[in-house]
Amino acid sequence: CFEIFIDRPSALLARAQTYSSYKHHNTAKYLIGITPHGIVSFISDGWGGRVSDKNLTENCGLLNKLLPGDTVLADRGFDIKDSVGLYCATVTLPAFTRGKKQLSGIEVEQTRRIANVRIHVERVIGNVRKKYSLLSMCQPIDFLS
């Protein structure tokens, strides 16, 4: 997900819906889909920064665009396997050590490969921020519809 800072809304409900406890600021949140070649293929409508990544993913329309056999790369704790599975697609998550002292050699290698792909995702998002420097600034509420 990609978040941009927005001015603090005057309406209390809007203020609550846009406050991101992760960013400690009012934000608008967007889900960005990126192809394996690094091309932005999907940008959701803006949601209040308080929405969970899972809720945003399940309700923004991205899943409707999945084809059987597609793979979705997600963060740890981003439990969308069931939602993605309904479209005969799969979710790839980095391994985590929950209940184990360390990862197996295979899990370490898989996590390394996933991390290499995630670097490209972060690079694309960074390039979007650089190319559209307006997105790095706090946006007035009037800009949101």
PyMOL commands that set and color helices and strands:
alter all, ss='L'
color gray80, all
select helices_A, chain A and resi 12-18+53-59+63-65+81-85+105-131+133-136+141-143
alter helices_A, ss='H'
color red, helices_A
select strands_A, chain A and resi 2-5+19-20+25-30+32-34+40-43+47-48+71-73+90-92
alter strands_A, ss='S'
color yellow, strands_A
deselect
rebuild
show_as cartoon
